[in-house]
């Protein structure tokens, strides 16, 4: 869109200005819209509220995703000239741009001003609740629509159903679905996404087969759920049906969804297939979103070198792509590489708040305390970024891991943001690591007040008592949890072999090859002992007896519990199921314990294997008797 002179623009009527702004909105042409805005300010044509130019500007900025400009223009519209559409437009802008709190606050302001919402407003309301996972707020939407006599259109019903499904309220989601007199393919897809997430992939497949019509999103939801659940063959069969039978080509949205599923499940086979497919259908210039998703997938599957190769091959990289690479390196404990890459990034892209979460995390995992502190202090003065709770959490973790708990606690007490559960939990974990019992007790009380239902920290505190020799306190805390029927989340590990996912829990004997696995485990322990391995029973949670005394039988029982940790079982299965010298990749849901960490270092040397383990926090690459974390994790 081009204009020759300001004089031509000045001669246009309000109607044509609004038409031009609507055109900018449809094409998301922010630069052209801003030129129009500047011209309107210059010639004063936007000054009159009756021109409704500001209303058109609001719509343009909202459709372009510029929330700050949209809000500024919205505030310039007199209350007498703001209608439901204006309020709804800004609400939708906030919700689409990950500002759901602002959307709900605006909804309350709208109610306070006496402006009546319509069904489109309620769609924005449900979308904001869905993004927040706030079902209690969302539950007020239904009565609000009934009270005001608003029609439950297909779009409104879909939004309500999506909110219920994403909040885990599947009974309510199904009720909305059943009450719909007319259902679109979107309606079926929304309920399908909820079923596969909360009721399992098998139930999802039943619903999928019942769908009268399926769009590409429905196929993607079903295939991605198979990948995430470890059903590799079923995913490939369904993908073949989608591409060959229906002649549907995978677009960038579908490809990114599949790659995200591969990243979560660790399914490298499917991830590589998607990569090959991308190379076949795309020209030399890879789609930016797909390239970024490939970087993220390879990094989260433990192939950081492959992630870096894809990253370097990308012709265009935005801040999201750089963040994906930085976060991947941080997860793998390559702090120095992160710092080097960041120095290259600032010449090509403007770092954002996510960038510094990755930087601070990398410094924390690599023990780069001084560098991490400098990055944090530079956030505002150098980069113009207001520190968020995530940045404070990373800095607290950085100081805590380094044993500087007094500094970490002082930071928590003086920071301008109220500490959340993640931040205090990180500090408690550092107390456990460094034996700071008194501070740990204080933190536990705060954590109980924030979330009394999360008992994970009680188990951590009980273990701290046991390690400090305070067995009465450890047993007392354990008995409280036992009376409440609370059990520690079981550890589980999975390994991909031959296109299948094999999952093991601690002490698991359900695998078809259990006998072979335990035979290999016994052989592995025997060779570990010859190499100097001594079971570290101190790392075992609740390893003390009820009576508070230890005898030889109890000691042996504790050792057997350590031997059957899920990662050791997965490792044993990998050793008997793959060729000698083949690398092994294991994915664990909890943090790896000290005993398993030491044992697997020895295994990597004894069996000449590279063993990569992704635990809840990071990657550990074991090779020739050492770990990439340098025992700092």
C-alpha positions as a printed Julia matrix, in Angstrom:
633×3 Matrix{Float64}:
   0.0     0.0    0.0
   1.54    3.31  -1.08
   0.52    6.94  -0.95
   2.09    9.65  -3.08
   1.59   12.74  -0.92
   0.09   13.74   2.39
  -2.21   16.08   0.49
  -3.97   13.22  -1.24
  -4.54   11.5    2.1
  -5.79   14.69   3.71
  -8.48   14.99   1.06
  -9.94   11.61   1.86
 -13.1    11.42   3.92
 -13.34    9.69   7.28
 -14.99    6.79   5.49
 -11.98    6.16   3.28
  -9.55    6.49   6.16
 -11.5     3.86   8.04
 -11.52    1.68   4.92
  -7.74    1.99   4.59
  -7.27    1.12   8.26
  -9.52   -1.93   7.86
  -7.37   -3.0    4.92
  -4.27   -2.68   7.07
  -5.99   -4.77   9.75
  -6.92   -7.52   7.29
  -3.38   -7.72   5.98
  -1.76   -7.18   9.4
   0.16   -4.35   7.77
   1.45   -2.62  10.87
   3.95   -0.38   9.06
   1.29    0.98   6.7
  -1.16    1.38   9.57
   1.36    3.39  11.56
   1.95    5.67   8.53
  -1.77    6.29   8.31
  -1.92    6.99  12.04
   0.93    9.49  11.77
  -0.8    11.25   8.88
  -4.08   11.44  10.81
  -2.28   12.98  13.77
  -0.54   15.45  11.51
  -3.66   16.68   9.73
  -5.82   16.49  12.87
  -8.56   14.39  11.28
  -8.53   11.92  14.17
  -9.31   14.56  16.76
 -13.07   14.3   16.46
 -14.58   11.32  18.34
 -17.51   11.36  15.91
 -15.15   10.37  13.11
 -14.68    6.96  14.81
 -11.15    6.98  13.46
  -9.8     5.89  16.84
 -12.13    2.89  16.76
 -10.69    1.86  13.41
  -7.14    2.43  14.68
  -7.88    0.22  17.68
  -9.04   -2.58  15.4
  -5.95   -2.2   13.2
  -3.47   -2.34  16.09
  -5.35   -5.23  17.7
  -5.29   -7.3   14.52
  -1.57   -6.56  14.14
  -0.97   -7.83  17.69
   0.43   -4.55  19.0
  -1.16   -4.62  22.46
   0.47   -1.47  23.84
  -0.62    0.7   20.89
  -4.08   -0.88  20.91
  -4.5    -0.02  24.58
  -3.23    3.53  24.07
  -5.77    4.16  21.31
  -8.54    2.46  23.32
  -7.92    4.82  26.24
  -8.22    7.81  23.87
 -11.76    6.82  22.86
 -14.35    8.61  25.06
 -16.58    6.27  27.07
 -19.57    7.57  25.13
 -18.01    6.33  21.88
 -16.79    2.92  23.08
 -19.16    0.14  22.17
 -19.14   -3.61  22.82
 -17.07   -4.21  19.7
 -14.27   -1.95  20.96
 -14.09   -3.66  24.34
 -14.22   -7.09  22.71
 -11.53   -6.17  20.17
  -9.04   -5.26  22.91
 -10.01   -8.34  24.96
  -9.32  -10.57  21.96
  -5.99   -8.83  21.35
  -4.91   -9.46  24.93
  -6.01  -13.1   24.83
  -4.3   -13.85  21.5
  -1.05  -12.29  22.68
  -0.72  -14.29  25.91
  -2.11  -11.62  28.19
  -5.19  -13.43  29.54
  -5.08  -11.65  32.91
  -5.39   -8.31  31.14
  -8.28   -9.67  29.06
 -10.22  -10.7   32.17
  -9.49   -7.42  33.94
 -10.83   -5.61  30.89
 -13.96   -7.76  31.0
 -14.54   -6.67  34.6
 -13.98   -3.03  33.64
 -16.48   -3.45  30.84
 -19.05   -4.79  33.27
 -18.34   -1.91  35.63
 -18.99    0.62  32.86
 -22.35   -1.01  32.15
 -21.41   -2.15  28.64
 -23.29   -5.31  27.69
 -21.15   -8.19  26.33
 -22.26  -10.11  23.27
 -21.53  -13.71  22.25
 -18.2   -12.67  20.67
 -17.16  -11.06  23.96
 -17.95  -14.31  25.73
 -15.8   -16.23  23.24
 -12.88  -13.95  24.19
 -13.75  -14.46  27.86
 -13.69  -18.26  27.54
 -10.43  -18.13  25.56
  -8.76  -16.08  28.31
  -9.97  -18.51  30.99
  -8.72  -21.4   28.86
  -5.24  -19.9   28.57
  -5.12  -19.35  32.32
  -6.6   -22.75  33.17
  -9.0   -20.86  35.45
 -12.12  -23.03  35.45
 -13.66  -21.21  38.43
 -13.68  -17.99  36.48
 -14.81  -19.77  33.33
 -17.75  -21.35  35.14
 -19.26  -17.87  35.48
 -19.46  -17.53  31.71
 -22.34  -19.94  31.19
 -24.74  -18.29  33.67
 -23.71  -14.89  32.3
 -24.77  -15.88  28.77
 -28.07  -17.38  29.99
 -28.84  -14.34  32.16
 -28.28  -11.94  29.28
 -30.09  -14.11  26.75
 -27.02  -14.48  24.55
 -27.19  -17.23  21.91
 -25.01  -20.3   22.34
 -23.62  -20.18  18.83
 -21.35  -22.92  17.58
 -18.34  -20.64  18.1
 -19.36  -19.73  21.66
 -20.07  -23.37  22.54
 -16.72  -24.42  21.09
 -14.93  -21.79  23.2
 -16.72  -22.92  26.37
 -15.99  -26.56  25.58
 -12.32  -25.78  24.92
 -12.08  -24.0   28.28
 -13.61  -26.96  30.14
 -11.41  -29.48  28.29
  -8.17  -27.59  28.93
  -9.07  -27.29  32.62
  -9.71  -31.04  32.87
 -13.48  -30.7   33.31
 -14.36  -33.31  30.7
 -17.86  -33.98  32.1
 -18.72  -30.32  31.55
 -17.06  -30.32  28.12
 -19.09  -33.37  27.06
 -22.27  -31.77  28.41
 -21.72  -28.71  26.2
 -20.9   -31.0   23.26
 -24.05  -33.12  23.77
 -26.27  -30.03  24.08
 -25.1   -28.56  20.77
 -27.83  -28.77  18.12
 -25.23  -28.11  15.45
 -21.6   -29.21  15.55
 -18.76  -28.16  13.31
 -15.55  -30.04  12.63
 -13.97  -27.66  15.16
 -16.45  -28.89  17.8
 -15.39  -32.49  17.22
 -11.71  -31.54  17.22
 -12.0   -29.65  20.51
 -13.63  -32.59  22.3
 -11.1   -34.96  20.7
  -8.19  -32.93  22.1
  -9.74  -33.1   25.56
 -10.4   -36.84  25.38
  -6.87  -37.79  24.32
  -5.4   -35.58  27.06
  -7.6   -36.63  29.98
  -9.16  -39.96  29.0
  -6.35  -41.63  27.09
  -5.33  -42.27  23.53
  -7.54  -45.37  23.21
 -10.71  -43.42  24.0
  -9.47  -40.68  21.73
  -9.16  -43.11  18.84
 -12.75  -44.3   19.35
 -13.99  -40.72  19.13
 -11.69  -40.02  16.17
 -13.23  -42.94  14.25
 -16.74  -41.59  15.01
 -16.03  -38.12  13.59
 -18.22  -37.37  10.56
 -15.54  -35.06   9.21
 -11.89  -34.58  10.05
  -9.7   -31.6    9.35
  -5.93  -31.5    9.45
  -5.97  -30.39  13.09
  -7.98  -33.46  14.12
  -5.51  -35.75  12.36
  -2.62  -33.91  13.99
  -4.16  -34.17  17.48
  -4.61  -37.93  17.09
  -1.16  -38.59  15.61
   0.59  -36.36  18.18
  -1.2   -38.15  21.03
   0.07  -41.49  19.7
   3.61  -40.1   19.59
   3.41  -38.65  23.12
   2.01  -41.96  24.44
   4.78  -44.0   22.85
   2.65  -45.7   20.19
   5.12  -45.16  17.37
   3.74  -47.7   14.92
   0.15  -46.48  15.31
   1.34  -42.91  14.76
   3.15  -43.86  11.56
   0.15  -45.83  10.22
  -2.2   -42.93  10.87
   0.28  -40.48   9.36
   0.45  -42.68   6.25
  -3.36  -42.66   5.99
  -3.39  -38.9    6.32
  -0.78  -38.27   3.62
  -1.41  -41.11   1.15
  -5.11  -41.98   1.44
  -6.42  -38.43   1.89
  -3.67  -36.69  -0.09
  -3.21  -34.15   2.7
   0.12  -32.35   2.73
   1.48  -31.5    6.15
   1.63  -27.74   6.69
   3.93  -25.94   9.09
   1.37  -26.04  11.93
   1.01  -29.82  11.71
   4.77  -30.31  11.4
   5.43  -28.14  14.47
   2.8   -30.04  16.47
   4.35  -33.38  15.56
   7.84  -32.15  16.39
   6.6   -30.84  19.74
   5.14  -34.27  20.51
   8.46  -35.89  19.56
  10.31  -33.47  21.84
   8.07  -34.34  24.8
   8.23  -38.11  24.29
  11.82  -38.37  23.08
  10.7   -40.14  19.87
  13.71  -39.57  17.64
  12.51  -41.96  14.92
   9.39  -39.93  14.25
  11.36  -36.69  14.64
  13.85  -37.75  11.98
  11.01  -38.8    9.67
   9.48  -35.33   9.99
  12.87  -33.76   9.28
  13.28  -35.79   6.09
   9.73  -34.91   5.06
  10.47  -31.22   5.61
  13.58  -31.39   3.45
  11.61  -33.05   0.65
   8.65  -30.68   0.5
  10.32  -27.38   1.32
  12.74  -25.41  -0.77
  16.24  -24.56   0.42
  14.73  -21.93   2.73
  13.13  -23.82   5.6
  10.05  -22.39   7.28
  11.2   -20.44  10.34
   8.7   -22.07  12.73
   9.51  -25.57  11.5
  13.25  -24.95  11.73
  12.86  -23.71  15.3
  10.72  -26.75  16.17
  13.41  -29.05  14.76
  16.07  -27.34  16.89
  13.88  -27.77  19.97
  13.07  -31.41  19.15
  16.69  -32.48  18.61
  17.81  -30.67  21.76
  15.1   -32.25  23.93
  15.78  -35.69  22.46
  19.41  -35.44  23.56
  20.94  -34.74  20.13
  22.32  -31.3   20.78
  24.84  -31.54  17.91
  22.01  -32.21  15.45
  20.08  -29.28  16.92
  23.05  -27.0   16.34
  23.47  -28.21  12.74
  19.83  -27.38  11.96
  20.22  -24.0   13.66
  23.31  -23.1   11.63
  21.59  -24.23   8.41
  18.62  -21.88   8.94
  18.92  -18.87   6.63
  16.7   -16.67   8.81
  16.57  -16.81  12.6
  14.42  -14.73  14.89
  14.67  -14.38  18.66
  12.53  -17.52  19.16
  14.98  -19.62  17.14
  17.94  -18.22  19.07
  16.15  -18.89  22.36
  15.46  -22.5   21.35
  19.16  -23.08  20.67
  20.27  -21.31  23.84
  17.77  -23.25  25.95
  18.88  -26.52  24.38
  22.53  -25.86  25.18
  21.54  -24.81  28.71
  19.65  -28.1   29.27
  22.78  -29.96  28.21
  24.94  -28.05  30.69
  27.01  -26.32  28.0
  27.26  -22.98  29.75
  30.34  -21.7   27.95
  28.77  -22.5   24.58
  25.65  -20.56  25.62
  27.71  -17.48  26.47
  29.56  -17.68  23.14
  26.33  -18.08  21.19
  24.73  -15.16  23.01
  27.57  -12.89  21.92
  26.7   -13.83  18.31
  22.96  -13.41  18.89
  23.06   -9.75  19.93
  24.43   -8.87  16.48
  21.45  -10.53  14.77
  18.43  -10.43  17.12
  17.17   -8.44  20.09
  17.22  -10.66  23.22
  14.01  -10.87  25.24
  13.07  -12.1   28.71
  13.09  -15.76  27.56
  16.67  -15.31  26.33
  17.81  -14.39  29.82
  15.97  -17.28  31.43
  18.05  -19.54  29.18
  21.26  -17.64  29.97
  20.71  -17.7   33.73
  19.71  -21.37  33.62
  22.89  -22.2   31.71
  25.01  -20.32  34.24
  23.23  -22.16  37.07
  23.8   -25.62  35.59
  27.45  -24.84  34.8
  28.41  -23.05  38.01
  29.07  -19.73  36.24
  28.02  -17.63  39.22
  29.75  -14.35  38.4
  28.56  -14.36  34.79
  25.0   -15.19  35.84
  24.91  -12.37  38.38
  26.21   -9.93  35.78
  23.5   -10.93  33.29
  20.84  -10.42  35.95
  22.15   -7.0   36.92
  22.31   -5.97  33.23
  18.67   -6.88  32.52
  17.25   -3.4   33.09
  20.17   -0.98  32.57
  21.6    -2.65  29.44
  18.75   -4.56  27.82
  15.68   -2.68  29.07
  14.02   -5.81  30.45
  12.15   -5.77  33.74
  13.21   -8.84  35.79
  10.38  -11.36  36.15
   9.83  -14.09  38.72
  11.51  -16.58  36.34
  14.72  -14.53  36.34
  14.72  -14.29  40.13
  14.12  -18.05  40.36
  17.11  -18.73  38.1
  19.37  -16.44  40.14
  18.23  -18.04  43.41
  18.95  -21.46  41.89
  22.35  -20.24  40.67
  23.37  -19.02  44.12
  21.85  -22.01  45.9
  23.65  -24.6   43.79
  26.91  -22.77  44.46
  26.31  -23.01  48.22
  25.72  -19.28  48.66
  22.43  -19.79  50.44
  22.64  -16.68  52.59
  22.83  -14.53  49.45
  20.04  -16.54  47.86
  17.76  -16.08  50.87
  18.57  -12.35  51.06
  17.61  -12.01  47.4
  14.28  -13.74  48.04
  13.47  -11.48  50.99
  14.25   -8.2   49.23
  12.99   -8.86  45.69
   9.99   -6.73  44.64
   7.93   -9.77  43.56
   6.32  -12.22  45.97
   8.19  -15.56  45.76
   6.24  -18.4   44.2
   6.32  -22.13  44.79
   8.94  -22.83  42.12
  11.38  -20.27  43.51
  11.07  -21.4   47.14
  11.17  -25.05  46.08
  14.43  -24.41  44.26
  15.92  -22.84  47.37
  14.72  -25.78  49.49
  16.42  -28.18  47.08
  19.66  -26.22  47.53
  19.23  -26.5   51.31
  18.98  -30.27  50.87
  22.08  -30.31  48.7
  24.15  -28.34  51.21
  22.58  -29.57  54.46
  21.02  -26.25  55.56
  18.38  -27.78  57.8
  17.18  -24.69  59.66
  16.55  -22.67  56.51
  14.89  -25.72  54.97
  12.41  -25.93  57.84
  11.49  -22.27  57.42
  11.02  -22.67  53.66
   8.83  -25.73  54.12
   6.41  -23.71  56.24
   6.16  -21.06  53.52
   5.64  -23.7   50.82
   2.84  -25.32  52.82
   1.06  -21.97  52.99
   1.41  -21.42  49.23
   0.29  -24.92  48.21
  -0.73  -27.28  51.01
  -1.55  -30.03  48.48
   1.99  -30.33  47.1
   3.71  -32.83  49.41
   6.85  -33.27  47.32
   8.68  -30.86  49.58
   7.74  -32.88  52.67
   9.56  -35.87  51.22
  12.6   -33.71  50.5
  12.53  -32.34  54.05
  12.18  -35.83  55.53
  15.25  -36.93  53.62
  17.13  -33.91  54.93
  16.25  -34.91  58.49
  17.44  -38.46  57.86
  20.75  -37.31  56.38
  21.27  -34.99  59.35
  20.78  -37.89  61.76
  17.42  -36.58  63.01
  15.55  -39.8   62.5
  12.73  -38.96  64.9
  11.85  -35.86  62.89
  12.18  -37.78  59.62
   9.9   -40.57  60.85
   7.41  -38.09  62.3
   7.08  -36.26  59.0
   6.82  -39.55  57.14
   4.06  -40.82  59.43
   2.06  -37.63  58.92
   2.17  -38.18  55.19
   1.37  -41.87  55.6
  -1.73  -41.1   57.67
  -2.89  -38.71  54.97
  -2.47  -41.46  52.39
   0.23  -39.54  50.55
   2.89  -41.44  48.63
   5.92  -40.11  46.82
   5.5   -39.84  43.06
   7.01  -43.06  41.65
  10.08  -42.74  39.51
   9.72  -43.95  35.94
  12.11  -44.13  33.02
  11.58  -44.96  29.37
  13.88  -45.93  26.54
  13.15  -46.11  22.81
  14.32  -49.37  21.22
  13.25  -50.72  17.82
  10.56  -48.1   17.31
   8.89  -48.88  20.62
   8.86  -47.18  23.99
   9.78  -49.4   26.93
   8.84  -47.93  30.3
  10.05  -49.02  33.71
   9.11  -47.93  37.21
  11.17  -48.53  40.35
  11.15  -52.25  41.15
   9.13  -52.94  38.01
   8.61  -56.6   37.02
   5.87  -56.16  34.41
   8.03  -56.03  31.29
   7.86  -59.11  29.0
  11.64  -59.49  29.29
  11.78  -58.95  33.05
  13.87  -62.05  33.7
  16.52  -61.0   31.19
  16.49  -57.42  32.5
  17.13  -58.49  36.09
  19.76  -61.0   35.01
  21.55  -58.15  33.23
  21.04  -55.93  36.28
  22.71  -58.48  38.56
  25.61  -58.79  36.13
  25.9   -55.0   35.91
  25.94  -54.6   39.73
  28.58  -57.32  40.01
  30.86  -55.52  37.56
  30.14  -52.17  39.24
  31.26  -53.54  42.6
  34.47  -54.8   41.05
  35.04  -51.27  39.73
  34.68  -49.81  43.24
  30.96  -49.03  43.39
  29.47  -48.85  46.88
  25.68  -48.28  47.06
  24.93  -44.8   48.39
  21.99  -45.57  50.65
  22.1   -42.03  52.03
  20.58  -40.86  48.73
  17.56  -43.11  49.25
  14.5   -41.23  50.43
  13.13  -42.69  53.7
  15.92  -45.18  54.0
  15.66  -45.28  57.8
  13.78  -48.06  59.56
  10.71  -47.59  61.72
  12.68  -48.41  64.82
  15.45  -45.99  63.93
  18.12  -48.72  63.89
  19.93  -50.4   61.05
  20.89  -54.05  60.78
  22.45  -56.09  57.99
  19.1   -57.22  56.55
  17.76  -53.67  56.41
  20.97  -52.47  54.81
  20.68  -55.13  52.12
  17.04  -54.24  51.54
  17.96  -50.59  51.05
  20.64  -51.56  48.55
  18.17  -53.69  46.6
  15.84  -50.69  46.41
  18.67  -48.64  44.94
  19.56  -51.36  42.44
  16.0   -51.42  41.08
  15.65  -47.7   40.41
  13.83  -47.12  37.12
  16.84  -45.72  35.24
  18.95  -48.76  36.16
  16.22  -51.08  34.85
  15.91  -49.06  31.63
  19.7   -49.12  31.3
  19.8   -52.89  31.77
  17.15  -53.33  29.1
  19.1   -51.08  26.75
  22.28  -53.08  27.25
  20.6   -56.36  26.26
  18.5   -54.9   23.43
  21.0   -52.88  21.39
  24.24  -53.62  19.62
  27.48  -53.16  21.61
  28.77  -49.57  21.63
  25.37  -48.15  20.55
  24.47  -45.0   22.49
  21.55  -45.24  24.91
  19.01  -42.47  25.54
  16.85  -42.68  28.66
  14.12  -40.29  29.79
  13.27  -40.03  33.5
  10.38  -38.16  35.15
  12.28  -37.25  38.34
  15.72  -35.9   39.18
  18.4   -38.57  38.94
  19.69  -39.59  42.39
  23.33  -39.47  43.44
  23.67  -43.24  43.54
  22.36  -43.74  39.98
  24.49  -40.85  38.73
  27.69  -42.4   40.13
  26.75  -45.9   39.0
  25.95  -44.87  35.42
  29.26  -43.02  35.14
  30.98  -46.34  35.85
  28.66  -48.25  33.5
  29.56  -45.9   30.62
  33.2   -46.85  31.1
  32.72  -50.57  31.83
  30.47  -51.2   28.82
  32.03  -48.56  26.56
  28.69  -46.88  26.0
  27.56  -43.28  25.66
  24.53  -42.96  27.91
  22.33  -39.87  27.76
  19.72  -39.37  30.47
  17.14  -36.6   30.46
  15.81  -36.12  33.98
  13.3   -33.54  35.18
  15.84  -30.71  35.14
  18.49  -31.33  32.51
  20.54  -33.75  30.4
  23.39  -35.9   31.65
  25.73  -37.3   29.02
  27.8   -40.14  30.49
  30.9   -41.12  28.55
  34.11  -42.93  29.49
  33.36  -42.74  33.2
  32.45  -39.06  33.44
  29.35  -36.91  33.05
  28.8   -33.74  31.07
  27.54  -32.03  34.24
  30.97  -32.46  35.89
  29.06  -33.66  38.99
  27.51  -30.2   39.33
  23.77  -30.58  39.04
